Amino acid sequence: MGEGQGSGPSYSLVLSLGGTVRGWSKQSLPADRGRRGVVAAGRLCASMRTVRVAPPSHLEVEIGTFCNRRCPWCPNGWSERGQRHDRMPERIWRALLRDLRATRFEGTFAFHNYNEPLADPSLLGRVRQARRAMPHARLSIFTNGDLLDRPMLDRLVRAGVDEMRVTLYPPARRAFEPPDATVIARLLRRLRIGRKGLQVDKERRIERRLRVGRALLVIKVPRIESYCDRAGSVALAQLASRRRRRAGCLYPYLSAAIDFRGNLKLCCHVYETSRPEDRPYVVGNVGETPFSELWASARLDRLRARLARADFRGLPACARCTHRMRPWMIREAKRRRQG
């Protein structure tokens, strides 16, 4: 339950007596936030052999590394990693899907982290596999739109995509100018979409939403000044912070990110996981340990608690991270905190 709430649903990872994952369950926990409520909740979990943790509402999986752009507000603009064509091994991909099927994952599943999904030749096949494994999940594609045309859009929707999120980035030389909303109309013409949809001017972006068949199409023109420095991986002066972070972070209660190696990262802002200095930010590998077990692990629970109270010792990337959670994200993360 989140802070300030009464009784309500609590998710737990249900294990068999042998420790095998059976799925996520909901229980209604006592409304009493005092000692009696905590003790009763503890007895409930002990009797069910559960770990009291809500599944992530958002899971992004980096199916490959390649991106056709090198934007200076992205870590790929400061590294050669995004120019490589490394792909998530099939063994790891299938192990992840087996676990998500077994635990009946129903959140948002996205096919990206620092890659351009539409540049990956395996995308359509993996969308179909993900749809079969997670019939009730929300499958989402985040793309820069460069490779998107109407036939590709239609194929993705038929394969099972529920949501297409297209971010139309500005040229690097105009990164910090006001967003140009006319690029939305140009994309709609390219996609042969006549309906205009609802367009709104928000604090961080201009956005238009409309339906394409069964899928939601969200087109965004961002305000780059609202971006963060990706925990120090972006060396763009306008996004850097010279102050040590003082605010706690609840992000690992809300979302999960897995890179192409299968490493579950502390959060999506972690860029590299292969160097010795990256180890504190890696929870484990989903090819070796099921994702649901890593998500409910004591190690990640300890890290969540430390980040929530702004204890960044041994986590220098977190200590200098400039990401600010939006109010709705904070509310959702608090709701998902279990105690």
Secondary structure, DSSP 8 states (H G I E B T S, - for coil): --TT--S-EEEEEEE-TTS-EEEEEEEE--S--SHHHHHHHHHHHHHHTEE-----SEEEE--B---S---TTSGGGG-SGGGS--B--HHHHHHHHHHHHHTT--SEEES-SSS-GGG-TTHHHHHHHHHHH-TTSEEEEEE-STT--HHHHHHHHHHT--EEEEE----GGGTTS---THHHHHHHHHTT-----EEEE-SSEEEEEEEETTEEEEEEEE-GGG---TTTT---GGG---S---S---HHHHEEEE-TT-EEESSTT----SSGGGGGGEEEETTTS-HHHHHT-HHHHHHHHHHHTT--TT-HHHHT------HHHHHHHHHH---
